[in-house]
């Protein structure tokens, strides 16, 4: 036990200092960075295709073919085989029925059941996301899906957003994560999760709510220093009046002359009776009042603004390179963003081919999600976990639960947000749980749990061929002192080298 504590202190105490990459081929570090964490399958795929061809396939992926057991679990989820509209209809009816219950105890029980169903749907969304991170061959797409979910952040515990998370991620974000930024932006603007989260359903002519308009410019497009004014916020809020959500089965009364402008698609609604039809002036250019078409014109203007190109490029570089991305790299990315009309894959190709990106390999501190997912990928490879709950609980402990950021700015991308001593202590506990095979990843929840014992074999061919030579001397010395495979696994997963990508 004494030796265990000494090794823990040695490993966690130096984890804030990146290891020096060893000499050798760049492909291992590239695959490690472009995936959620190194595993044998992705490294073999990169070697078989050639690194450049593998990267090209990552940026323009075919539909993901998940392992059959993983796909079967996803297909069995409620959120996978029922539409958002169907789920909402049932839950809205349940909520209305609950409100009619007179008996207090029965009403509390019904309210609890309603909340538990929302929680279950949110857990399904989080579990599906983690399973895709672990097993999808389209690893860049999955990382970019998380990046955009974080960029266009919504908080699951506002209103009934837990109902909407699965649809928001799967249908608005993931299909467009590597496409045109303008299309992705529009998908979020027209999604009920975003409109509810940032209160635009309360935004009406004569009763402006500026919340969404402000965040749409400050956080989603132009950036805080993007050259807009408070007047622009107000004008964009006017453009967004009437854009909202309809969770019910009835439609509002609309005057005959405006009925053609009414839109109700899914849970999205544009109500022309709530819209300000006056002319606006946005970013120095007029927008003529004509209804929902104003929103598309505003999105064109925001998505193609030079400030948006710089802001999005800088944030992408921070995610993929590090806290303070070089200005020259950001400029090249922004130029490509502008030249390609916001082609995300093209901008990433410039990034991935840059000397700045290659120089950063092995030096970027992992946020909690990258640490958790990379540890499980390294420990178990293609072996399918039965229970993602331990992983979700670890993220909660480290302050980065999926869909859990209350404020619209999303989780920080800087190392300083995640490299505190307390964070590193939790990471060692996670490493020990995985390394000893006691994490609970292969035991299902419920009254009749299933268990498939699985002990990670980290001292494998991948380790000896691709990892060992790149470890720092201190890590190798600590591993030599391990007295059991469990201890050896724990030391490797908590090593300073494993805190970086």
N, C-alpha and C positions, 0 to 999 in steps of 0.2 A: 504493500500500500504506500509505503514511503517513497519507493521508486516511482510509482504511478504519479504521485503528487508532484515530484520533482520534474518529471517529464511534462506534465500538464503545464506547470509554470514556465518551463522552457519553451514549449510550443506556443502557448497562448500569449506569453509575454512578448514574443518577437513577431507576432502575426501582423502588426501594423507596418512592418518593413518588408517590402516586396523582395522575393528571392531574385538572385541574378540568373537569368536564363542561361542554360548550358549551351555550348556550341552544338550544332547539329541541324538537321533539316527543320524547315519552318512549318511543315505541314501539321505536325502534332499540335503546335501552339495555335495555328490557324483553326483547326478543327475544334480545339478546345474553346476558342473564343466564339466561333460562329454557331456552336451548338449550346445547349443548356449545360453542357459539361461532357468531357471526354468519355466515350465508351467504345468498345471494340467494333460495333456494327458501323457506326459513322466513320470511324477511321478506316475501316476496310473499304467502305464505299468511296471515300475520297481517294484512296490508293488505286482502286480499280478503275475509277473514271478519270483519274488525274485531277489534281487539286483545282485547276482553273475550270475544268468542265464541271466538277462537283459544285463549285461556287456558283457558276452560271445556273445550274439546276436548282440550287437553293434560292436564287433570286427570281427564278421563273419556274416555280414548282408545278409538277403534275399533282392531281388530287392525291392526298396522303393515303397510303395503304398501311393501316395500323395492324399490329398483330391481331389475329382473329379473336383471342380472348379479350383483348382491350376493346376492340370494336363491338363485340357482343355486349360488354358492360355499358358502353356508351349508348348503344341502340336500345338497351333496356330502360334507360332513364326516361322519366316522364317528359323532361324538357326536349328530348330527342324525337318523340313520336306524337307530341301534342303541340299545337301552335300556341303562340302567345295569346291570341284572341280566345281560343277555347279555354285555356287556363284562367284567363281573366274573367271570362263569363261565369265560370264555376265559382271562383273565389269571390267575385262581387256578389253573387247570389248568396253565398255563405255568409258574407259580411252583413248583407241586408237582413237575412234571416236571424242572425245573431242580435242585431239591434232590436228586433221585435220581441225577444225573449223577456218575459217579465220577472221570472225567478232569478234572483241575484246569483245563486250558486251555479245554476244552469248556464246563465249568461257568461260567467267567468270561465266556465269549462269550455264553452263554445269559442270564446275569444282566445283562450289558450290554444285550442286546436287549430284555429285560423292562423295564429302566429307560428305554430309549429309547422304547418304546411308551407308557409312562406320560407321558414328556415330550411326546410327540407329541399325546396326548389333551389335556394341559394347554394346549399351544400352540393347539390347535383352539378350546378354550374362550376363551382370551384373544383370539384373532383374531376369533371371532364377536362377542365383547363389543365390541371396537373397531369392527368393521364396523357394528354397530347404533348405536353412539355417533355415527359419522360420517354415516349415511344414513337412520336411522329418522326418520319424521316425528313420532314420539312422543318428543320430546326430554325432556320432564319425566319421563316414565316411565323413560327410560334413565338420566338423572341420579339418580333415586331408586333405581333398581336398583343403581347403584354405591354410593350412600349406604348402602343396607341390606346389601349385600355387605361393606362396610367395617364397619358396625355389628355385624353378626353374622359377624365375621371368622373364617376358617379359613386355615391355612397349608398351601400345596400340598405341601410336602416332608415332611409328617409321614405316616408309614405309606404307604398307597396313595391318599391324597386326590387326587392328580392325576387318578385315574380318575373321581372323583366331582364334580369342579368344574363340569363342563358341566351335569350334571343339577341340582346345587345351585342354580346361578344361573338356569337356564332354567325349572325346574319348581317350585322352592321360593320363590325370591325374585321374579323378574320378574312373574309373574302377580298377585302380591299387593302390589307396590311402592306402589300407590295405593289399596289396599283397607283392610280393618280390621286394626289392629295385632295384635289377638288371633289372627287367622287366620295372619298372617305369622309371629308368634312360634311358633305351634304347628308350622308347616311347617319351621322350623329345628330345633325340639326333636325332631321325629320323623325328621329327615334323617340318614343314616349319616355324612355328612361332619362334621357338628357333633358327633355322639356319639363318633366316633373322635378328632376333634381335641382335645376336652376330656375324654377318657378315661372317659366314662360307661359304656362297655362293660366297664370294670373295677369298676364300682360294684355291690356286692352286699350283701345282708343279712349283717351281721357283719364285713364287709370294706369299709367305706365309703370311697369316693373322692369328695371334696368339690369337686373342680376345677370341674365343670360347674355345680353348684348355686351356687357362689360367683359365677362369672361371669354366670350367668343373672340374678342379682339385681343385682350391682354394675355390669355393663356392658350388659346387654340390657334391663333393665326399671327397677328402682327407682333406680339410681345409687348411687354410693359413700356419699352422705349421705341415703339414702332411708329410714332409720329401721329397718333390720333389724339383727339381732344375729348373733353367731357361732352361737348356738343355732338361729336360723332357717336358717342355712346347713346345719347338721347335719340339721335336720328336713327340709329340701328334698332333701338328698342321700338321706335315707331314702325319701322319696317316689319318687325317681328310681331306686331300686334295681331291677335287672332290666331296665331300659330300655337296649337295646344294639343290636348289629349281628351279623348272621349272614351271613358271606360264603360259607358252604359249602352243599352240597346236602342235608345231613342236619339233622334237628331234634333238640333235646335230649330226654332222657327227662323226662317230666312226670307226676307222680302223677295218677291218674284223676280225683280230686276237683278238680284244678286245670287239667285239660286245656282246659276251656272258656275259661279266661282266657289261654291261650297265644295270642300273635299273631305271625305272620311275614308281613310284607307288603313285597315287594321285598327290600331288604337290612336293613330294620328288624326288630328282634325284641324282644318283651317275654316274658321267661322268668319265670313266676311262682315257679319254684323258687329264683330269686335275689332275690326281692322281700321286703322287710320288711313284713309284714302288721300290725304293731302300729299303734296310733293315734298321730297326730302332732299337734303344735301349731305352726302356721305363721302368723307375723305376728299372734299373739294369738288366733287362731281355730283350733278343732279341725279335723283332717282324719282321718276314720275310715278305718282300714286296710281296703282292699277291692280293691287291685290297680291296674291301669292307669287306672282312673277317678280315682284320686287325682291323677294328673298333670294331667288336664284341670281338676280343681278348683283345683289350685295355679296353673295358667296363668290361669284366670279371675281369681283373686285378685291375681296379679301384674300382669296387663295392665290391670286396672281400678283399680289403686291410685293415689291422688293423686300420690304420688312419681313413678310412671311417667309420668303425664301431664306433669308438670313436666320431668322428665329428658329425655324424648323431644322435647318441644317446644323445650327449650333447645338440644338438639343439632341439630334441624332448623333452628332460627333461626341457629345458628352456621354451618351449611353454606350457607344461602342468603343470609345478611345479613353475617356477619363474626364476628370473634373474640369480641367481648363483646356479645352481643345485648341490647338494652334489656329490662329486667325487665318493663316494662308489656306489651311485645309477647309475651313468653314467657307471661305470665299469661293474656292473651287467647287465645293458642293452646292453653294447657293447659285453659282453660275449655271450649273447643270440643272438644278431645280427650275430655274427660269427658262432655260433653253428647251427643256423637255416638257414644259407645262406641268411641272410638279410630279414627274415620274419617280416614285419612291425607290424602285429597284435601280434605276439609273443613278440616282444620287448615292445609293449605298455602294454601287460598283465603284464609283470614284473614291469613296471612303475606303473600301476594302483593298483597293489597288495602291493606296497611298503609302509613302514611306512613314508617315506619321502613325498610321494604323499598325504597320508591321513593328515599328519601334515600341509600341505600347503593349505588345503581346506578352502576357505573363506578369503585367504590372497593374492591371485594373482590379481593385478590390471588389469582391463579390458582395452584392446586396443579399439580404436573407433568402430571397427566392432562388437566386442563382446558387447560393451555398447549399440549400436543402436539396434542390433538384439535382445538382451536379453530384452531390454525395451519394444519392440513391442510384443515379445512373452509373456511377463508377462502381458502386458496391454490387449491384445486381444485374447490370447490363440489360439484356432482353427479357429477363425473368419478370413476369408480370406480378406486380404487387396486388394484393387482395383488398387493401384498405388504405385509402389516402388520408384518413383522419389524422394519424400521427403527423404527417407532413403539414397539414393545415394547422394543427395545434402548435407546431414549432414556429410557423410563420406568425401566429398570434403572439407567442411568447417574445419574439424578436421585433414586434411592432410593425409588421408588414403583412397583415392578413389580406387575402384577396378581396377586393371590393370594399376594403375597410377604411380607406382614407376619407375622413369627414369633409375636408376642404377640397375645392375643385382643382387645386394646383397639383394633386397627385403626390406620390412618394418622391422624396429627393433622390437624385442620381449621384450625389456626391459621396465619397468614401467616408467623410467625417460624420455622416448621419448614421453609419453602421459599424464603425470600428472601435467602439468603446470597450473597456475591459468587461463590462457586464455582458455585452453582445458576444464577446469571444468566449466567456465562460459558458454561456448557453450553447454556443457552437460545439464546445468540447463535450457537453452532455449529449448533444445530438450525435456527435461522432461516436461516442461510447455506446449509445443505444443502437445505432446502426451496426457498429463494428462487432458488438457482442451478439447480434441477432435477436435482440430483445426489444426492437422498436415497435412491434405490433403491426408491421406492414403486411404480414401474411396471416393475419387473423381477423376475420370479419366481425363487425358489430352485430348486435341483435340478440334475441333470446336463444337462438340456435347457431352460435358462431361456428364457422368453419376455420380450420387452421391447416396450413401447409408449412411446416417448419423449413426455414431457409437460412442457412448460415452463409454470410458473404465470404467469398474466397478472393480477397484483394491481391494476394501474392500470386498473381496469375501471369499469363503470357503478355497481356497488355501492360502490366506493371513492369516486367523485366525488359520488354522491348521498347516501350515508349515513355515510361515515367521515371524509372529509377535513375537513369543517367542525368535527369534534369532536376533532381532534388538537391536542395542545399545540403552542405556537409553536416550541419546541425540536425537536420531531419534524419539523415541516414544514421547518425550516431544514436539518436533517440530510438529509431526502429531496431537497432542492434541490441538495445537494452530490454526490448519487450520480452516477457517471459511466457507469453501464450499467443496464439493466433488472434484471440479477441483483443488483447492489449495492442498487438501489432496493428490490427485494423483501426483501432481507436486512435493510435498515434498518427497513422497516415492521414486519416480523414480530418484530424484537427491540426495538421501541420501548417506552418506558415505558407508553404507552397500551395496548399489547397484553398487558401483564402483568396487567391488571385486567379485571374483568367486571362 
